[in-house]
């Protein structure tokens, strides 16, 4: 992202789409990874143009990038946060939990805005599972 816009950006989220569903024979292999960033670019001496960038990386090596004008909400930026648990470690922990796994291929790393401050969190599943 720094190569795209310079160092003044905010990293808000990383989304992973897995090869398999979590409740099936899933080894954690990644089919797609999307990073979400926000940049405020100065238009003139009194205004900014805010863009949300999504950088997609596919397992076959293909990459795509795009942006929309607007704001990213519901997350604190993670650029300066320490990610204390890697994806690999979070996946291992999730596999060991003695609870049903969600029927989902989605994993998200985010630092949600909520009533209490917390560290960035790995979320396995989606809004339905």
Secondary structure by P-SEA (a helix, b strand, c coil): ccccccccccccbbbbbccccccccccccccbbbbbbbbbbbccccbbbbbbbbbbbccccbbbbbccccccccccccccccccccaaaaaaaaaacccccccccbbbbccccccccccbbbbcccccc
